[in-house]
Amino acid sequence: MKRIGKSRKVFVGLAVVAVAICTAFFFLHSHSAPHPLSADNWPSASEYLQSQPITSTESTDKSQYLTMRDGVRIAVTTILPANLRSGQRLPTLLRSARYWRRWNIPWPASAVMRDSSDPGNVALQHGYAMVNMDIRGSGASFGTRSVPFSDSEARDGDEVVNWIAKQPWSNGAVGVWGLSFESVSALLLLAEHNAAIKACFFDRGGFDVYQDFTHPGGVPSVAPSALAKMMSFYDEGELPPQMRPPFYFRMFMHGVTPVDGTEGKRLLAQAVAEHRRNGDIGQLASEVVFRDDDTSLGIPTQAIGASSKAEQISASGTPLLILHGWMDGAGAGLRAFNTLTNPRRVIIGPWNHGLQDASPFTQWHAGSFNLAGEVLQFFDHYLKGERNGYEGRAPVQYFTMGAERWNFAKSWPPPAAQSRRLYFEDGGRLSRQSPASAEAFDTYTADRTFRSVPNPSLLLREMNFTYADRRATDAKSLHYTSEPLTSKLLIAGSVRLDLWVDSSATDDEFIAWLEDQDEHGIAQYVTSGCLRGIQRRPAASASADARLVTHTFLRADAMPLNPGQAAEIAFELAPTSYELKAGHRIRLVLAGSDVGTFIPLSGAASVWKVHRDIIRASSINIPIERD
C-alpha cells in the first residue's frame, strides 16, 4: 500500500512538472510562434536564416563578477558554443540587462526555456559568443542607480566591452543590443566611442525620455510610476506580478542567477540589499513640468537618455538597426532614425511592445516576422564582414495596416502624394469644405476623470492586440466624423491637428484619437496624440513641410492659456501607416484627460469653446501616400 501511495505521489509530481513545463513553453513562445500563411511574413529574413548553417546546438556558460573602476562589482554571464575549438575566436553580442541577465531556472524547466526565436540564442547557434551583464543596481550586480541611463552605467558597459575584446575566445568585434529599457543602454554605449563596438540593435526603446516616456506632448504620463513599481520587484530579486507565470510553474522560478561558486547566493543577497537605495524614476518625473526643469538630483530630464547624447552617438559612426511597432510608440524609433546620422535602418511593424501583431485586420496576432533572421543578417554583415545582401536593404521598411503589406522607402515620412484637410463642422462632422461662418463653436466640458477605451498597447499596464468599439466613451468626449470615403485612403506619416480653443482654465491637457469607423459604425483605433496647453508655443522649424509642427517643451517658451481668448493648439498625432477602406469614415475624438494613460491636471473640469469658423478653423491635416 505504501508503494502504491508513493507511486501516486510520484505520478502526481511528474504530472505537475509536465503541465508546468508545457505551460511555460506556451507562456514563453506563444508571442513569437510563426504562422506559415501570415501576411506578416518577411521572406528575406526567413530565407537568410534558413540559408545559414547551425554551427552549435549546445553551449557552456560562466557567471562571474567584473570589478569596475570605482570598485562596484558587475555580474556578467558569458555563453560560448560548447564545440568552441582551442584558438577559435568569435564575434560577441553584449546585452546590458535591466530585467536580469539570466533567470535562475533549474532543470527540467530549463530544458524548454530557451526560446528558439530569440535573436541571442539564434546568434549563439550561428558562430557568436554571448555576454549578458546586469547593469549596476540591478540583477546580481552591486551598486545603486539614482537615475536611469547614467554616465556611470555607460562607462561600466565600456569596461565590459574592453574585457570582452581581451578574452581568448573573442575576435575583438562586439555588437550591442537590448530590449526596451535595455536598448537605450546599448545605444548610449555608442557615445563612449569604443572601437570594438561594430553595430547596435536598438529594439523597441525610447529615444527621448521626456517626449517618449515621461511627458508625451508635455502631458505627464503614468508610465514612470508604473515602471518604478515594476523595477522595484526586479531590484528585490522578484518577478513583478504582471510578469509572473501560472502558480504551478513558480516552483521553477528562483529569481536572477547568482554568480558561480559557493559564495554566489550570499553575494547576490548583498547586491540586492544595495539595490534598495536605487532612485525612483516615478518620483523624478513628478518633479518636472518642462524638459529643462531640474529634478531633486539637479538633473533635468533633457539630460537623461539617448537623445541627450545624440551628437556623440552620431559621431561614433556605428551602424544601427532600429525596430519599433505602430502600436508601441513608433515615434520613438522614427525620432531616433531622423535625429541620428549613423548608417542606419528602421523597421516599423504592426506590433505592440510584445512584438504581437496588433493590426485590427490580422487573423494571427502572434505574427511571423522573423526577428532573429533580420538581426542575424545585420550582425553578420557588420561583425563578420559578410556581404550578405544587407547592404542593399532600404533605409526604411514599414508595415501598412489595413493593406497588410510591407513597404520600403528612403526616408520617413515617405513623400506624400497630397494632404487632405478636414474641417470641424456643425453637427460633429468633418468636412473638406472650409467653414464660412463668421463665428461658430462647440462647447465641451473637459472631465478630469475621463478614461478612454484602452488602446491596443498600453505599455507597462496592458498588452492588448484586440480592439473594443471606441464609441463606448462617446458620451464624455467630443467627436467629429467624416462622410463615408468614396475610395480607400492610405495614411503614411503624422496627422496634424489644428485646434482653436477658448478654455476656462489657464492650462489643459488636449488629447486626440484618430479612428476608423466601418460600415456598421464600429470605431477602432488608428493613432493618437496630445499636447499640454502651456506647452503650445511652436518651435522654429527648418522643415519645408508646413504640416509639421514641433515644440521645445522649455520653460522659457511657456504660454499659459487666457480664458476668454481663443488659442491655437497645434500638434501631430503619433506617426502611422494605415489604409482606410472605401465606405469607412474618419473619426476624430477629443478629451481633456485620459486617466488610464496620463496624470490629470488638478482643479475643476474646464469648459472649452472649440471654434470652427472662417478665422479660427479647427481642422486635421492627413498625409496621404501614393498607392
LUMVEXLO-792695 format. One record per residue (C-alpha): x, y, z. Coordinates in nm, 2 decimals, decimal comma. Last residue first. Layout:
{{X Y Z}};
...
END
This chain:
{{-0,07 5,38 -5,36}};
{{0,08 5,72 -5,32}};
{{0,06 5,82 -4,96}};
{{-0,19 6,06 -4,80}};
{{-0,08 6,29 -4,52}};
{{-0,39 6,40 -4,32}};
{{-0,44 6,75 -4,20}};
{{-0,70 6,79 -3,92}};
{{-0,91 7,10 -3,86}};
{{-1,02 7,38 -3,63}};
{{-1,09 7,69 -3,84}};
{{-1,05 8,00 -3,64}};
{{-1,10 8,28 -3,90}};
{{-1,38 8,12 -4,11}};
{{-1,53 7,94 -3,81}};
{{-1,49 7,62 -3,63}};
{{-1,40 7,72 -3,27}};
{{-1,39 7,47 -2,98}};
{{-1,53 7,65 -2,68}};
{{-1,39 7,46 -2,39}};
{{-1,51 7,43 -2,03}};
{{-1,26 7,32 -1,76}};
{{-1,33 7,05 -1,50}};
{{-1,23 7,15 -1,15}};
{{-0,87 7,15 -1,03}};
{{-0,57 6,93 -1,07}};
{{-0,43 6,82 -1,40}};
{{-0,49 6,46 -1,50}};
{{-0,20 6,21 -1,49}};
{{-0,19 6,03 -1,82}};
{{-0,26 5,69 -1,96}};
{{-0,56 5,54 -1,79}};
{{-0,66 5,88 -1,66}};
{{-0,72 6,01 -2,01}};
{{-0,78 6,38 -1,99}};
{{-0,93 6,68 -2,17}};
{{-1,09 6,48 -2,45}};
{{-1,11 6,49 -2,83}};
{{-1,22 6,22 -3,08}};
{{-1,16 6,24 -3,45}};
{{-1,34 6,00 -3,67}};
{{-1,27 5,91 -4,04}};
{{-1,55 5,71 -4,21}};
{{-1,54 5,38 -4,39}};
{{-1,72 5,32 -4,72}};
{{-1,39 5,28 -4,91}};
{{-1,14 5,12 -4,68}};
{{-0,89 5,31 -4,45}};
{{-0,53 5,21 -4,50}};
{{-0,29 5,28 -4,22}};
{{0,07 5,38 -4,18}};
{{0,13 5,56 -3,86}};
{{0,31 5,85 -3,69}};
{{0,18 5,97 -3,35}};
{{-0,05 6,26 -3,37}};
{{0,10 6,60 -3,45}};
{{0,03 6,92 -3,27}};
{{-0,14 7,26 -3,30}};
{{-0,34 7,42 -3,01}};
{{-0,43 7,77 -3,14}};
{{-0,57 7,98 -2,86}};
{{-0,91 8,15 -2,83}};
{{-0,94 8,42 -2,56}};
{{-1,19 8,42 -2,28}};
{{-0,97 8,23 -2,05}};
{{-0,60 8,30 -2,14}};
{{-0,40 7,98 -2,17}};
{{-0,05 7,99 -2,03}};
{{0,23 8,00 -2,28}};
{{0,56 7,85 -2,17}};
{{0,86 7,90 -2,41}};
{{1,11 7,99 -2,14}};
{{1,02 7,67 -1,95}};
{{1,12 7,45 -2,24}};
{{0,88 7,20 -2,41}};
{{1,05 7,29 -2,74}};
{{0,75 7,22 -2,96}};
{{0,72 7,08 -3,31}};
{{0,48 7,12 -3,60}};
{{0,50 6,95 -3,94}};
{{0,22 7,01 -4,20}};
{{0,41 7,31 -4,35}};
{{0,68 7,07 -4,48}};
{{0,98 7,30 -4,56}};
{{1,14 7,19 -4,24}};
{{1,38 7,44 -4,07}};
{{1,15 7,46 -3,77}};
{{1,11 7,73 -3,50}};
{{0,93 7,57 -3,22}};
{{0,55 7,61 -3,18}};
{{0,43 7,75 -2,85}};
{{0,17 7,50 -2,72}};
{{0,35 7,39 -2,40}};
{{0,10 7,56 -2,16}};
{{-0,18 7,38 -2,33}};
{{-0,04 7,03 -2,28}};
{{-0,03 6,84 -2,60}};
{{-0,16 6,50 -2,71}};
{{-0,15 6,23 -2,97}};
{{-0,34 5,93 -3,11}};
{{-0,34 5,67 -3,38}};
{{-0,57 5,43 -3,57}};
{{-0,80 5,30 -3,31}};
{{-1,13 5,13 -3,40}};
{{-1,48 5,26 -3,44}};
{{-1,78 5,03 -3,51}};
{{-2,05 5,21 -3,70}};
{{-2,15 4,91 -3,91}};
{{-2,00 5,05 -4,23}};
{{-1,67 5,09 -4,05}};
{{-1,54 5,38 -3,84}};
{{-1,16 5,42 -3,84}};
{{-1,03 5,64 -3,55}};
{{-0,80 5,93 -3,49}};
{{-0,76 6,00 -3,11}};
{{-0,69 6,34 -2,96}};
{{-0,58 6,46 -2,61}};
{{-0,56 6,82 -2,51}};
{{-0,45 6,86 -2,15}};
{{-0,53 7,20 -2,00}};
{{-0,38 7,51 -1,86}};
{{-0,51 7,86 -1,77}};
{{-0,86 7,72 -1,74}};
{{-1,19 7,84 -1,89}};
{{-1,07 7,73 -2,23}};
{{-1,11 7,90 -2,57}};
{{-0,99 7,65 -2,82}};
{{-0,87 7,66 -3,19}};
{{-0,74 7,31 -3,27}};
{{-0,51 7,24 -3,55}};
{{-0,44 6,87 -3,55}};
{{-0,17 6,73 -3,78}};
{{-0,17 6,36 -3,89}};
{{0,17 6,21 -3,88}};
{{0,31 5,99 -4,16}};
{{0,16 5,75 -4,40}};
{{-0,22 5,74 -4,44}};
{{-0,37 5,55 -4,73}};
{{-0,73 5,63 -4,82}};
{{-0,96 5,39 -5,00}};
{{-1,23 5,53 -5,22}};
{{-1,56 5,71 -5,18}};
{{-1,49 5,76 -4,81}};
{{-1,81 5,77 -4,60}};
{{-1,88 6,13 -4,47}};
{{-1,64 6,24 -4,19}};
{{-1,69 6,22 -3,82}};
{{-1,62 6,46 -3,53}};
{{-1,61 6,38 -3,16}};
{{-1,61 6,54 -2,82}};
{{-1,58 6,31 -2,53}};
{{-1,79 6,20 -2,23}};
{{-2,09 6,05 -2,40}};
{{-1,87 5,90 -2,67}};
{{-1,69 5,67 -2,43}};
{{-1,82 5,34 -2,57}};
{{-1,77 5,46 -2,92}};
{{-1,43 5,31 -2,92}};
{{-1,55 4,96 -3,01}};
{{-1,30 4,73 -2,84}};
{{-0,99 4,61 -3,02}};
{{-0,75 4,32 -3,00}};
{{-0,38 4,32 -2,95}};
{{-0,36 4,42 -2,59}};
{{-0,05 4,44 -2,37}};
{{-0,19 4,62 -2,07}};
{{-0,01 4,81 -1,79}};
{{0,36 4,85 -1,86}};
{{0,29 4,99 -2,21}};
{{-0,07 5,04 -2,30}};
{{-0,10 4,85 -2,63}};
{{-0,41 4,83 -2,85}};
{{-0,56 5,14 -2,69}};
{{-0,79 5,11 -2,39}};
{{-1,13 5,28 -2,43}};
{{-1,07 5,63 -2,29}};
{{-1,08 5,73 -1,93}};
{{-1,23 6,07 -1,84}};
{{-1,18 6,17 -1,47}};
{{-1,07 6,53 -1,54}};
{{-1,40 6,59 -1,74}};
{{-1,33 6,85 -2,01}};
{{-1,68 7,01 -2,05}};
{{-1,73 7,08 -2,42}};
{{-1,89 7,36 -2,61}};
{{-1,89 7,37 -3,00}};
{{-1,81 7,68 -3,19}};
{{-1,92 7,91 -3,47}};
{{-1,85 8,27 -3,56}};
{{-1,82 8,43 -3,90}};
{{-1,95 8,12 -4,07}};
{{-1,79 8,01 -4,40}};
{{-1,61 7,69 -4,29}};
{{-1,36 7,52 -4,53}};
{{-1,52 7,23 -4,73}};
{{-1,34 6,90 -4,68}};
{{-1,58 6,83 -4,40}};
{{-1,56 6,66 -4,06}};
{{-1,90 6,65 -3,88}};
{{-2,00 6,68 -3,52}};
{{-2,33 6,85 -3,60}};
{{-2,17 7,17 -3,73}};
{{-1,83 7,14 -3,89}};
{{-1,47 7,07 -3,80}};
{{-1,25 7,09 -4,11}};
{{-1,08 6,81 -4,30}};
{{-0,76 6,87 -4,47}};
{{-0,63 6,61 -4,71}};
{{-0,26 6,62 -4,79}};
{{-0,12 6,51 -5,12}};
{{0,10 6,25 -5,29}};
{{0,31 6,23 -4,97}};
{{0,68 6,15 -4,99}};
{{0,76 5,89 -4,73}};
{{0,79 6,02 -4,38}};
{{1,04 5,90 -4,32}};
{{1,32 5,83 -4,57}};
{{1,45 5,60 -4,84}};
{{1,13 5,40 -4,85}};
{{1,01 5,04 -4,84}};
{{0,66 4,89 -4,78}};
{{0,53 4,58 -4,61}};
{{0,18 4,47 -4,66}};
{{-0,15 4,43 -4,46}};
{{-0,34 4,69 -4,67}};
{{-0,53 4,75 -4,35}};
{{-0,21 4,81 -4,15}};
{{0,08 4,93 -4,37}};
{{0,41 4,78 -4,25}};
{{0,73 4,98 -4,26}};
{{1,08 4,94 -4,40}};
{{1,30 5,25 -4,40}};
{{1,67 5,25 -4,50}};
{{1,61 5,01 -4,79}};
{{1,83 4,70 -4,79}};
{{2,12 4,67 -5,03}};
{{2,40 4,64 -4,78}};
{{2,21 4,36 -4,61}};
{{2,26 4,14 -4,91}};
{{2,50 3,90 -4,74}};
{{2,83 4,07 -4,80}};
{{2,98 3,93 -4,48}};
{{3,21 4,14 -4,26}};
{{3,17 3,92 -3,96}};
{{3,06 4,19 -3,72}};
{{2,89 4,43 -3,96}};
{{2,72 4,20 -4,21}};
{{2,67 3,91 -3,98}};
{{2,52 4,15 -3,72}};
{{2,25 4,27 -3,96}};
{{2,18 3,93 -4,11}};
{{2,14 3,78 -3,76}};
{{1,90 4,06 -3,66}};
{{1,67 4,01 -3,95}};
{{1,68 3,63 -3,92}};
{{1,60 3,65 -3,54}};
{{1,32 3,89 -3,60}};
{{1,14 3,67 -3,85}};
{{0,80 3,85 -3,86}};
{{0,55 3,57 -3,81}};
{{0,27 3,73 -3,62}};
{{0,13 3,61 -3,29}};
{{-0,18 3,80 -3,36}};
{{-0,30 3,57 -3,64}};
{{-0,61 3,68 -3,82}};
{{-0,48 4,03 -3,89}};
{{-0,70 4,32 -3,98}};
{{-0,70 4,50 -3,64}};
{{-0,32 4,52 -3,66}};
{{-0,18 4,43 -3,32}};
{{0,07 4,17 -3,44}};
{{0,25 4,07 -3,12}};
{{0,60 4,21 -3,08}};
{{0,55 4,23 -2,70}};
{{0,56 4,61 -2,71}};
{{0,27 4,61 -2,96}};
{{0,33 4,54 -3,33}};
{{0,21 4,64 -3,67}};
{{0,57 4,68 -3,79}};
{{0,83 4,96 -3,81}};
{{1,18 4,87 -3,93}};
{{1,45 5,14 -3,92}};
{{1,78 5,13 -4,09}};
{{2,10 5,31 -4,00}};
{{2,45 5,43 -4,10}};
{{2,48 5,68 -3,82}};
{{2,33 6,03 -3,87}};
{{2,10 6,03 -3,57}};
{{1,79 6,25 -3,54}};
{{1,56 6,11 -3,81}};
{{1,62 5,74 -3,72}};
{{1,60 5,81 -3,34}};
{{1,27 6,01 -3,39}};
{{1,14 5,72 -3,61}};
{{1,21 5,47 -3,33}};
{{1,05 5,69 -3,06}};
{{0,75 5,78 -3,29}};
{{0,68 5,41 -3,30}};
{{0,51 5,44 -2,97}};
{{0,41 5,07 -2,93}};
{{0,11 5,02 -3,16}};
{{0,30 5,12 -3,47}};
{{0,58 4,90 -3,36}};
{{0,96 4,95 -3,33}};
{{1,30 4,83 -3,46}};
{{1,61 5,03 -3,52}};
{{1,92 4,87 -3,67}};
{{2,22 5,09 -3,62}};
{{2,57 5,12 -3,77}};
{{2,84 5,28 -3,55}};
{{2,95 5,62 -3,69}};
{{3,06 5,71 -3,34}};
{{2,99 6,08 -3,41}};
{{2,62 6,00 -3,43}};
{{2,62 5,87 -3,08}};
{{2,82 6,17 -2,96}};
{{2,58 6,41 -3,12}};
{{2,27 6,23 -2,99}};
{{2,39 6,21 -2,63}};
{{2,09 6,38 -2,47}};
{{1,86 6,20 -2,71}};
{{1,99 5,87 -2,57}};
{{1,87 5,91 -2,21}};
{{1,88 6,18 -1,94}};
{{2,00 6,54 -1,98}};
{{1,66 6,65 -2,11}};
{{1,50 6,51 -1,79}};
{{1,68 6,79 -1,59}};
{{1,95 6,68 -1,34}};
{{1,98 6,86 -1,01}};
{{1,90 6,54 -0,81}};
{{1,57 6,70 -0,69}};
{{1,48 6,72 -1,06}};
{{1,58 7,02 -1,27}};
{{1,33 7,16 -1,52}};
{{1,47 7,16 -1,88}};
{{1,20 6,93 -2,02}};
{{0,92 7,13 -1,87}};
{{0,68 7,01 -1,60}};
{{0,92 6,84 -1,36}};
{{0,91 6,69 -1,01}};
{{0,67 6,41 -1,10}};
{{0,93 6,25 -1,34}};
{{1,18 6,22 -1,05}};
{{0,93 6,05 -0,83}};
{{0,84 5,80 -1,10}};
{{1,21 5,74 -1,17}};
{{1,26 5,63 -0,81}};
{{1,63 5,61 -0,72}};
{{1,80 5,29 -0,60}};
{{1,89 5,27 -0,23}};
{{1,71 4,93 -0,20}};
{{1,95 4,80 -0,47}};
{{2,23 4,77 -0,21}};
{{2,04 4,49 -0,03}};
{{2,00 4,31 -0,36}};
{{2,38 4,31 -0,40}};
{{2,43 4,16 -0,05}};
{{2,18 3,89 -0,12}};
{{2,35 3,81 -0,45}};
{{2,69 3,79 -0,27}};
{{2,55 3,53 -0,03}};
{{2,40 3,33 -0,32}};
{{2,72 3,32 -0,52}};
{{2,96 3,24 -0,24}};
{{2,98 2,87 -0,32}};
{{3,08 2,94 -0,68}};
{{2,92 3,08 -0,99}};
{{2,75 3,42 -1,00}};
{{2,39 3,44 -0,89}};
{{2,11 3,37 -1,14}};
{{1,81 3,61 -1,10}};
{{1,49 3,49 -0,95}};
{{1,43 3,13 -0,85}};
{{1,15 3,04 -1,09}};
{{1,10 2,66 -1,11}};
{{0,85 2,64 -0,83}};
{{0,67 2,93 -1,00}};
{{0,54 2,70 -1,27}};
{{0,24 2,58 -1,07}};
{{0,15 2,94 -0,99}};
{{0,10 3,04 -1,35}};
{{0,37 3,27 -1,48}};
{{0,46 3,60 -1,31}};
{{0,52 3,90 -1,53}};
{{0,22 4,11 -1,43}};
{{0,30 4,05 -1,06}};
{{0,66 4,18 -1,10}};
{{0,92 3,90 -1,07}};
{{1,14 3,91 -0,76}};
{{1,51 3,97 -0,70}};
{{1,44 4,29 -0,49}};
{{1,56 4,50 -0,79}};
{{1,32 4,32 -1,01}};
{{1,03 4,40 -0,78}};
{{1,13 4,77 -0,76}};
{{1,15 4,77 -1,14}};
{{0,78 4,71 -1,17}};
{{0,69 4,99 -0,93}};
{{0,93 5,23 -1,09}};
{{0,79 5,14 -1,44}};
{{0,44 5,21 -1,33}};
{{0,54 5,54 -1,17}};
{{0,72 5,64 -1,50}};
{{0,43 5,52 -1,72}};
{{0,15 5,74 -1,56}};
{{0,23 6,01 -1,81}};
{{0,26 6,38 -1,75}};
{{0,14 6,57 -2,06}};
{{0,42 6,78 -2,23}};
{{0,34 6,63 -2,57}};
{{0,45 6,29 -2,43}};
{{0,58 6,37 -2,07}};
{{0,77 6,08 -1,90}};
{{0,82 5,83 -2,19}};
{{0,87 5,92 -2,55}};
{{0,88 6,30 -2,52}};
{{1,07 6,34 -2,20}};
{{1,30 6,03 -2,22}};
{{1,38 6,09 -2,59}};
{{1,49 5,77 -2,76}};
{{1,25 5,52 -2,60}};
{{1,34 5,16 -2,68}};
{{1,17 4,90 -2,90}};
{{1,50 4,73 -3,01}};
{{1,80 4,94 -3,09}};
{{2,04 4,68 -3,24}};
{{2,40 4,82 -3,23}};
{{2,70 4,76 -3,46}};
{{3,08 4,74 -3,46}};
{{3,17 4,81 -3,09}};
{{3,54 4,73 -3,06}};
{{3,64 5,09 -3,14}};
{{3,48 5,22 -2,82}};
{{3,33 5,56 -2,89}};
{{3,18 5,60 -2,55}};
{{2,87 5,76 -2,71}};
{{2,80 5,42 -2,87}};
{{2,73 5,28 -2,52}};
{{2,43 5,51 -2,51}};
{{2,26 5,29 -2,77}};
{{2,30 4,97 -2,56}};
{{2,17 5,14 -2,25}};
{{1,87 5,26 -2,45}};
{{1,82 4,90 -2,57}};
{{1,79 4,79 -2,21}};
{{1,48 4,99 -2,15}};
{{1,31 4,82 -2,44}};
{{1,50 4,51 -2,55}};
{{1,88 4,50 -2,57}};
{{2,17 4,52 -2,81}};
{{2,54 4,56 -2,85}};
{{2,77 4,41 -3,12}};
{{3,13 4,34 -3,04}};
{{3,43 4,26 -3,26}};
{{3,76 4,18 -3,09}};
{{3,79 3,82 -3,22}};
{{3,70 3,70 -2,88}};
{{3,76 3,34 -2,75}};
{{4,10 3,44 -2,58}};
{{3,93 3,73 -2,40}};
{{4,08 4,08 -2,45}};
{{3,80 4,22 -2,65}};
{{3,54 4,10 -2,39}};
{{3,72 4,30 -2,12}};
{{3,72 4,62 -2,33}};
{{3,35 4,57 -2,39}};
{{3,29 4,52 -2,01}};
{{3,48 4,85 -1,95}};
{{3,26 5,03 -2,20}};
{{2,94 4,89 -2,04}};
{{3,05 5,01 -1,70}};
{{3,13 5,35 -1,85}};
{{2,77 5,37 -1,98}};
{{2,63 5,29 -1,64}};
{{2,85 5,55 -1,48}};
{{2,72 5,81 -1,73}};
{{2,37 5,74 -1,60}};
{{2,10 5,57 -1,81}};
{{1,85 5,57 -1,53}};
{{1,88 5,79 -1,22}};
{{1,99 5,72 -0,87}};
{{2,12 5,37 -0,95}};
{{2,29 5,18 -0,69}};
{{2,59 4,94 -0,68}};
{{2,63 4,56 -0,69}};
{{2,53 4,34 -0,98}};
{{2,31 4,03 -0,93}};
{{2,01 4,18 -1,10}};
{{2,01 4,56 -1,08}};
{{2,20 4,85 -0,92}};
{{2,47 4,84 -1,18}};
{{2,37 4,69 -1,51}};
{{2,33 4,32 -1,51}};
{{2,56 4,19 -1,79}};
{{2,49 3,94 -2,07}};
{{2,78 3,82 -2,28}};
{{2,71 3,60 -2,59}};
{{2,96 3,44 -2,82}};
{{2,87 3,41 -3,19}};
{{2,90 3,15 -3,46}};
{{2,55 3,07 -3,57}};
{{2,39 2,88 -3,29}};
{{2,48 3,16 -3,04}};
{{2,32 3,41 -3,29}};
{{1,99 3,22 -3,27}};
{{2,00 3,23 -2,89}};
{{2,06 3,60 -2,89}};
{{1,80 3,67 -3,15}};
{{1,53 3,48 -2,95}};
{{1,33 3,26 -3,19}};
{{1,44 2,93 -3,04}};
{{1,34 3,05 -2,69}};
{{1,54 2,85 -2,44}};
{{1,31 2,76 -2,15}};
{{1,24 2,40 -2,26}};
{{1,53 2,23 -2,09}};
{{1,54 2,50 -1,82}};
{{1,22 2,36 -1,68}};
{{1,38 2,02 -1,61}};
{{1,62 2,15 -1,48}};
{{1,67 2,47 -1,28}};
{{1,56 2,82 -1,36}};
{{1,77 3,11 -1,24}};
{{1,68 3,38 -1,49}};
{{1,98 3,53 -1,67}};
{{2,09 3,89 -1,74}};
{{1,81 4,02 -1,52}};
{{1,54 4,26 -1,64}};
{{1,78 4,56 -1,68}};
{{2,03 4,37 -1,89}};
{{2,31 4,53 -2,09}};
{{2,33 4,27 -2,37}};
{{2,67 4,21 -2,54}};
{{2,69 4,02 -2,87}};
{{3,04 3,87 -2,94}};
{{3,24 3,80 -3,25}};
{{3,42 3,47 -3,23}};
{{3,78 3,34 -3,20}};
{{3,89 2,98 -3,23}};
{{4,23 2,91 -3,05}};
{{4,10 2,59 -2,89}};
{{3,78 2,49 -3,06}};
{{3,43 2,60 -2,95}};
{{3,21 2,30 -2,95}};
{{3,01 2,40 -2,65}};
{{2,93 2,74 -2,81}};
{{3,00 3,01 -2,56}};
{{2,79 3,19 -2,30}};
{{2,95 3,45 -2,07}};
{{2,74 3,57 -1,78}};
{{2,83 3,90 -1,62}};
{{2,77 4,04 -1,28}};
{{2,91 4,39 -1,21}};
{{3,11 4,46 -0,90}};
{{3,15 4,82 -0,80}};
{{3,51 4,91 -0,71}};
{{3,51 5,26 -0,87}};
{{3,70 5,14 -1,19}};
{{3,47 4,84 -1,23}};
{{3,52 4,49 -1,08}};
{{3,39 4,21 -1,30}};
{{3,19 3,95 -1,13}};
{{3,13 3,60 -1,26}};
{{2,88 3,37 -1,44}};
{{3,02 3,11 -1,68}};
{{2,82 2,94 -1,96}};
{{2,85 2,64 -2,19}};
{{2,65 2,59 -2,50}};
{{2,49 2,33 -2,71}};
{{2,33 2,34 -3,06}};
{{2,64 2,47 -3,25}};
{{2,73 2,56 -3,61}};
{{2,38 2,59 -3,75}};
{{2,41 2,65 -4,12}};
{{2,28 2,98 -4,26}};
{{2,04 2,95 -4,55}};
{{1,73 2,92 -4,33}};
{{1,82 3,24 -4,15}};
{{1,85 3,43 -4,48}};
{{1,53 3,28 -4,62}};
{{1,33 3,39 -4,31}};
{{1,48 3,74 -4,33}};
{{1,41 3,78 -4,70}};
{{1,06 3,63 -4,67}};
{{0,92 3,87 -4,42}};
{{0,60 3,71 -4,30}};
{{0,33 3,95 -4,18}};
{{0,10 3,82 -4,45}};
{{0,06 3,51 -4,23}};
{{0,04 3,18 -4,41}};
{{0,32 3,00 -4,22}};
{{0,22 3,13 -3,88}};
{{0,52 3,18 -3,66}};
{{0,51 3,14 -3,28}};
{{0,65 3,46 -3,13}};
{{0,40 3,55 -2,86}};
{{0,33 3,19 -2,79}};
{{0,68 3,10 -2,70}};
{{0,73 3,19 -2,34}};
{{0,39 3,12 -2,20}};
{{0,35 2,81 -2,43}};
{{0,68 2,66 -2,31}};
{{0,60 2,76 -1,96}};
{{0,26 2,58 -1,98}};
{{0,42 2,27 -2,12}};
{{0,68 2,28 -1,84}};
{{0,43 2,33 -1,57}};
{{0,20 2,06 -1,70}};
{{0,49 1,81 -1,72}};
{{0,61 1,91 -1,37}};
{{0,26 1,87 -1,22}};
{{0,22 1,53 -1,39}};
{{0,56 1,42 -1,26}};
{{0,45 1,51 -0,91}};
{{0,12 1,34 -0,95}};
{{0,29 1,03 -1,07}};
{{0,55 1,04 -0,79}};
{{0,27 1,09 -0,54}};
{{0,07 0,80 -0,69}};
{{0,38 0,58 -0,68}};
{{0,43 0,66 -0,32}};
{{0,07 0,57 -0,24}};
{{0,11 0,25 -0,43}};
{{0,44 0,16 -0,26}};
{{0,28 0,24 0,08}};
{{0,00 0,00 0,00}};
END
